[in-house]
Amino acid sequence: MFKQISRLLMSLMLVILIGITNTLPANAGIDIHNRDKLISLVPPATREPIFNPEKVRLGITPTGWSNSDDLTIDLVPPIPYQQILSEMALSGFKGSQGAPKFPSDLQTLKNELNLRGLTISEPWVGTYFTIGGQGKEESQRIFQEQMAFMKNFDSNVIVVAELGGAVHQQPIEPLNNRPHFNDEQWGALTNGLNELGKQAYDNGMVLCYHPHVGTGVETLQDIDRLMEGTDAKYLKLLLDTGHLYYAGVDPLEVTQKYASRIGHVHLKNIREEQLELAKQEGTSFLNAIRNGIFTVPGDTEGIIQFEPIFQELANVNYEGWLMVEAEQDPNKANPLTYALMARNYLREVTGL
């Protein structure tokens, strides 16, 4: 009986959060700094936080509900964006990456976010410096659009990744088919990133590079070359634990080596059995997602140990976002279940 009542109460809260936008005026948003007004299924932490709670915020990307690279990874009918945002809020997160499913009208998006005490943590900027031709101009255009977009939100992070020759969206195995840049391409990439990074810096923002499976910056050697070739003042490193592990890189080693240069964090876990299967069968990146290669921190099926990574970041007084990012098929992994799993884990191990 108790379980039935609990499920009923949870469903009722979710219905209220999803439907409330239809009953309140557009300017009836909630102050995102007033947490007492927000409903969360996660209790407050009981331990001393290892990070400064005023400087480190917790967020979650929408990829556990709907995949930005392939919108067919969704439920039928598709999960509405209102439900995604409401379940993020119910799970106690404060930020979300932008997503194609979210409203394109800026004021509508801001109203929906404010209503639930959320903000946009980061946009995605794909650059094309390494392909020549109009690649630099296109990279600049995309960057300017996203920088202007982020000036509307309570975050200063811009995520960037070079997509010249990238194969992560193609139906081929990503690790052995990824691009390898020559010296000229590396020069174009590092020079281009330094230029964008300076523009971000001059606008009070932080450009963070995302090493990504299936791209030309994937391995530790790639990361080293990128860090050596760029100005630490203008370009920071995005630590994505899952992409690093997928590519055979130890995320703890990267954290230890570049802790003071890490400006943003994606917390993605790996199911090692699925990783080995993907390598053996030559599975594409998107099919590996469908098969369940990724999960959240706190899932006992995951292989990555996050506590030492958190401690390394705490040792250098990391400031910024910790973003849970588990690209999963919602048909196989209930998004709210995994969001709560991750949030409770983070509460236990970080005190946030």
C-alpha positions as CSV (number, residue, x, y, z in Angstrom):
1,M,0.0,0.0,0.0
2,F,2.8,2.4,0.9
3,K,4.6,1.8,-2.4
4,Q,1.3,2.5,-4.3
5,I,0.8,5.7,-2.4
6,S,4.4,6.8,-3.1
7,R,4.0,6.1,-6.8
8,L,0.7,8.0,-6.8
9,L,2.3,11.1,-5.2
10,M,5.2,11.0,-7.5
11,S,2.9,10.9,-10.5
12,L,0.8,13.7,-9.1
13,M,3.9,16.0,-8.7
14,L,5.0,15.2,-12.2
15,V,1.6,16.0,-13.7
16,I,1.5,19.3,-11.8
17,L,5.0,20.3,-13.0
18,I,4.3,19.4,-16.6
19,G,0.9,21.0,-16.8
20,I,1.5,24.1,-14.7
21,T,2.7,26.1,-17.8
22,N,-0.8,25.9,-19.2
23,T,-2.3,27.5,-16.1
24,L,0.2,30.2,-15.1
25,P,0.9,33.5,-16.9
26,A,4.1,33.7,-18.9
27,N,5.9,35.8,-16.3
28,A,5.1,33.5,-13.4
29,G,8.5,32.0,-13.3
30,I,10.3,31.0,-10.1
31,D,13.5,32.7,-8.9
32,I,16.1,30.1,-9.7
33,H,18.1,31.1,-6.6
34,N,15.2,30.4,-4.2
35,R,15.4,26.7,-3.8
36,D,12.7,26.6,-1.1
37,K,10.0,27.1,-3.7
38,L,11.1,24.1,-5.8
39,I,9.9,20.5,-5.5
40,S,12.6,17.8,-5.5
41,L,12.5,14.1,-4.8
42,V,16.1,14.2,-3.5
43,P,16.7,15.1,0.2
44,P,19.3,17.6,1.3
45,A,22.9,16.4,1.7
46,T,23.9,15.3,5.2
47,R,27.7,15.5,4.8
48,E,30.1,18.4,4.4
49,P,30.4,19.3,0.7
50,I,33.8,18.8,-0.9
51,F,33.1,21.6,-3.4
52,N,32.0,25.2,-2.7
53,P,28.2,25.0,-3.1
54,E,28.2,28.6,-4.3
55,K,30.8,27.8,-7.1
56,V,29.8,24.3,-8.2
57,R,26.4,23.5,-9.7
58,L,24.8,20.2,-10.7
59,G,23.0,19.8,-14.0
60,I,22.0,17.0,-16.4
61,T,21.8,16.8,-20.1
62,P,18.6,15.9,-22.0
63,T,20.3,12.9,-23.7
64,G,18.8,10.4,-21.2
65,W,15.3,11.4,-22.5
66,S,16.0,12.2,-26.2
67,N,19.2,12.1,-28.2
68,S,20.3,15.3,-29.9
69,D,22.4,13.4,-32.5
70,D,19.5,11.0,-33.4
71,L,16.0,12.1,-32.4
72,T,14.7,8.6,-33.2
73,I,16.2,7.5,-29.8
74,D,13.0,8.4,-28.0
75,L,9.7,7.0,-26.9
76,V,6.7,6.7,-29.1
77,P,5.0,9.1,-28.9
78,P,8.1,11.3,-28.2
79,I,8.7,12.6,-24.7
80,P,7.6,16.2,-24.6
81,Y,10.2,18.8,-23.6
82,Q,8.0,19.9,-20.7
83,Q,8.3,16.4,-19.1
84,I,12.1,16.5,-19.6
85,L,12.5,19.8,-17.8
86,S,10.1,18.8,-15.1
87,E,11.9,15.5,-14.4
88,M,15.2,17.4,-14.3
89,A,13.7,19.7,-11.6
90,L,12.2,16.8,-9.7
91,S,15.6,15.2,-9.6
92,G,17.1,18.3,-8.0
93,F,19.3,19.5,-10.9
94,K,19.7,23.2,-11.8
95,G,21.0,23.2,-15.3
96,S,20.4,21.6,-18.7
97,Q,22.4,21.5,-21.9
98,G,20.5,23.0,-24.9
99,A,18.6,20.6,-27.1
100,P,16.8,20.5,-30.5
101,K,13.6,19.5,-28.7
102,F,13.5,22.7,-26.6
103,P,11.5,25.7,-27.7
104,S,13.3,27.8,-30.4
105,D,11.6,30.9,-29.2
106,L,13.9,32.4,-26.6
107,Q,11.3,33.9,-24.3
108,T,9.2,30.7,-24.3
109,L,12.4,28.7,-23.4
110,K,13.3,31.1,-20.6
111,N,9.8,31.0,-19.2
112,E,9.8,27.2,-19.2
113,L,13.2,27.0,-17.5
114,N,12.5,29.7,-14.9
115,L,9.2,28.0,-13.9
116,R,11.2,25.0,-12.9
117,G,14.3,26.7,-11.4
118,L,16.5,25.7,-14.3
119,T,19.0,27.4,-16.6
120,I,20.9,26.4,-19.7
121,S,24.4,25.3,-18.7
122,E,26.0,25.2,-22.1
123,P,25.4,25.2,-25.8
124,W,27.2,23.0,-28.4
125,V,29.5,24.6,-30.9
126,G,30.8,22.3,-33.7
127,T,33.8,23.7,-35.5
128,Y,35.2,22.9,-39.0
129,F,38.6,24.4,-38.9
130,T,40.3,21.3,-40.3
131,I,38.4,21.0,-43.5
132,G,39.6,24.2,-45.2
133,G,37.4,26.2,-47.5
134,Q,34.6,27.9,-45.7
135,G,35.2,25.9,-42.5
136,K,36.7,28.8,-40.6
137,E,33.8,31.2,-41.5
138,E,31.2,28.5,-40.7
139,S,32.9,27.9,-37.3
140,Q,32.8,31.6,-36.5
141,R,29.2,31.9,-37.5
142,I,28.1,29.0,-35.2
143,F,30.2,30.3,-32.4
144,Q,28.7,33.8,-32.6
145,E,25.2,32.5,-32.6
146,Q,25.8,30.3,-29.5
147,M,27.6,33.0,-27.6
148,A,24.7,35.4,-28.2
149,F,22.3,32.7,-27.1
150,M,24.2,32.1,-23.8
151,K,24.2,35.7,-22.8
152,N,20.5,35.1,-22.0
153,F,21.3,32.6,-19.3
154,D,23.0,32.2,-15.9
155,S,26.1,30.4,-17.2
156,N,29.2,31.4,-19.0
157,V,30.3,28.0,-20.6
158,I,30.5,27.3,-24.3
159,V,31.3,23.8,-25.3
160,V,33.2,23.3,-28.5
161,A,34.4,20.2,-30.5
162,E,36.0,20.0,-34.0
163,L,33.7,18.0,-36.3
164,G,35.9,18.0,-39.4
165,G,35.8,14.4,-40.6
166,A,33.9,13.2,-37.6
167,V,32.2,9.8,-37.8
168,H,30.2,9.5,-34.6
169,Q,27.0,10.1,-36.4
170,Q,27.7,7.7,-39.2
171,P,26.8,4.0,-39.3
172,I,30.4,2.9,-38.9
173,E,32.6,1.9,-36.0
174,P,34.0,5.2,-34.5
175,L,37.4,4.4,-33.0
176,N,39.1,2.9,-36.1
177,N,37.5,5.2,-38.6
178,R,37.9,8.6,-36.9
179,P,39.9,11.3,-38.6
180,H,43.7,11.9,-38.0
181,F,44.8,15.5,-38.5
182,N,48.0,16.4,-40.2
183,D,50.2,19.2,-39.0
184,E,48.5,21.8,-41.2
185,Q,45.1,20.8,-39.8
186,W,46.3,20.9,-36.3
187,G,47.6,24.4,-36.9
188,A,44.3,25.5,-38.3
189,L,42.5,23.9,-35.3
190,T,44.6,25.4,-32.5
191,N,44.8,28.8,-34.2
192,G,41.0,28.8,-34.7
193,L,40.3,27.8,-31.1
194,N,42.6,30.4,-29.8
195,E,40.7,33.0,-31.7
196,L,37.3,31.8,-30.5
197,G,38.6,31.5,-27.0
198,K,39.8,35.1,-26.9
199,Q,36.4,36.2,-28.2
200,A,34.7,34.2,-25.4
201,Y,37.1,35.5,-22.8
202,D,36.5,39.1,-23.9
203,N,32.8,38.5,-23.5
204,G,33.1,37.0,-20.0
205,M,32.7,33.5,-21.2
206,V,34.8,30.3,-21.1
207,L,35.4,28.1,-24.1
208,C,35.7,24.4,-23.1
209,Y,37.0,21.8,-25.6
210,H,35.2,18.4,-25.6
211,P,37.3,15.4,-26.7
212,H,34.7,13.2,-28.4
213,V,34.6,9.6,-29.7
214,G,34.8,9.5,-33.5
215,T,36.5,12.8,-33.9
216,G,40.1,14.0,-34.5
217,V,40.6,14.8,-30.8
218,E,39.9,11.6,-28.9
219,T,43.0,10.1,-27.3
220,L,45.4,11.3,-24.6
221,Q,47.9,12.1,-27.3
222,D,45.4,14.2,-29.1
223,I,44.4,16.0,-25.9
224,D,48.1,16.7,-25.1
225,R,48.7,18.3,-28.5
226,L,45.5,20.4,-28.2
227,M,46.4,21.7,-24.8
228,E,50.0,22.4,-25.8
229,G,48.9,24.3,-29.0
230,T,46.3,26.5,-27.3
231,D,46.4,29.3,-24.8
232,A,45.4,28.2,-21.3
233,K,43.9,31.7,-20.8
234,Y,41.5,31.2,-23.7
235,L,40.7,27.5,-24.0
236,K,39.8,25.1,-21.1
237,L,39.3,21.4,-21.2
238,L,35.9,19.7,-20.9
239,L,36.3,16.5,-18.9
240,D,33.9,13.9,-20.3
241,T,34.6,10.7,-18.4
242,G,32.6,8.5,-20.7
243,H,34.1,9.6,-24.0
244,L,37.6,9.3,-22.5
245,Y,37.0,5.7,-21.2
246,Y,35.3,4.7,-24.5
247,A,38.5,5.9,-26.3
248,G,40.8,3.9,-24.0
249,V,41.8,6.9,-21.9
250,D,41.9,6.9,-18.1
251,P,39.7,9.9,-17.0
252,L,41.4,10.0,-13.7
253,E,44.8,10.4,-15.4
254,V,43.4,13.3,-17.5
255,T,42.0,14.9,-14.4
256,Q,45.3,14.7,-12.6
257,K,47.2,16.0,-15.5
258,Y,44.9,18.9,-16.4
259,A,42.9,19.5,-13.2
260,S,43.7,23.2,-13.2
261,R,42.7,23.6,-16.8
262,I,39.4,21.8,-16.6
263,G,36.5,24.3,-17.0
264,H,33.5,22.0,-17.4
265,V,32.6,18.4,-16.6
266,H,30.4,15.7,-18.1
267,L,29.8,12.8,-15.8
268,K,29.1,9.8,-18.0
269,N,29.5,6.2,-16.9
270,I,30.3,3.1,-19.1
271,R,29.0,-0.4,-19.0
272,E,32.2,-2.2,-19.8
273,E,30.5,-5.3,-21.2
274,Q,28.8,-3.2,-23.8
275,L,32.0,-1.4,-24.6
276,E,33.8,-4.6,-25.3
277,L,30.9,-5.9,-27.4
278,A,30.9,-2.7,-29.4
279,K,34.6,-3.0,-30.1
280,Q,34.3,-6.7,-31.1
281,E,31.3,-6.2,-33.4
282,G,32.4,-2.9,-34.8
283,T,29.2,-1.1,-33.6
284,S,28.5,2.4,-34.6
285,F,28.5,5.1,-31.8
286,L,24.7,5.6,-32.0
287,N,24.0,1.9,-32.0
288,A,26.3,1.5,-29.0
289,I,24.1,4.1,-27.3
290,R,21.0,2.1,-28.2
291,N,22.6,-1.1,-26.8
292,G,23.2,0.6,-23.4
293,I,27.0,1.5,-23.4
294,F,26.4,4.6,-21.3
295,T,24.9,5.0,-17.9
296,V,25.0,7.5,-15.0
297,P,27.4,7.9,-12.1
298,G,26.1,5.8,-9.2
299,D,24.9,2.9,-11.4
300,T,26.5,-0.3,-10.1
301,E,26.7,-1.6,-13.7
302,G,29.1,1.2,-14.6
303,I,32.9,0.8,-14.5
304,I,34.1,4.3,-13.8
305,Q,35.2,5.3,-10.3
306,F,34.1,8.9,-9.8
307,E,35.2,9.6,-6.2
308,P,38.9,10.0,-7.0
309,I,38.1,12.3,-9.9
310,F,35.9,14.4,-7.7
311,Q,38.7,14.6,-5.1
312,E,41.3,15.7,-7.7
313,L,38.9,18.5,-8.8
314,A,38.2,19.5,-5.2
315,N,42.0,19.7,-4.6
316,V,42.2,22.5,-7.2
317,N,39.0,24.2,-6.0
318,Y,37.1,23.4,-9.2
319,E,34.4,25.9,-10.0
320,G,31.7,25.3,-12.6
321,W,29.2,22.7,-13.6
322,L,29.1,19.0,-12.9
323,M,26.8,17.7,-15.6
324,V,25.3,14.2,-15.6
325,E,25.3,12.9,-19.1
326,A,24.1,9.5,-19.9
327,E,23.1,9.0,-23.5
328,Q,20.5,6.2,-23.1
329,D,17.5,4.8,-24.9
330,P,14.5,5.8,-22.8
331,N,12.7,2.6,-23.9
332,K,15.3,0.6,-21.9
333,A,16.3,3.0,-19.2
334,N,13.6,5.1,-17.5
335,P,15.0,8.7,-17.6
336,L,13.6,9.8,-14.2
337,T,14.9,6.6,-12.5
338,Y,18.4,7.2,-13.7
339,A,18.3,11.0,-13.1
340,L,17.4,10.3,-9.5
341,M,20.0,7.5,-9.2
342,A,22.7,10.0,-10.3
343,R,21.5,12.9,-8.2
344,N,21.3,10.8,-5.0
345,Y,24.8,9.4,-5.7
346,L,26.2,12.9,-6.2
347,R,24.6,14.0,-2.9
348,E,26.2,11.1,-1.1
349,V,29.8,11.5,-2.5
350,T,30.1,15.3,-2.9
351,G,27.7,16.7,-0.3
352,L,26.0,18.9,-2.9
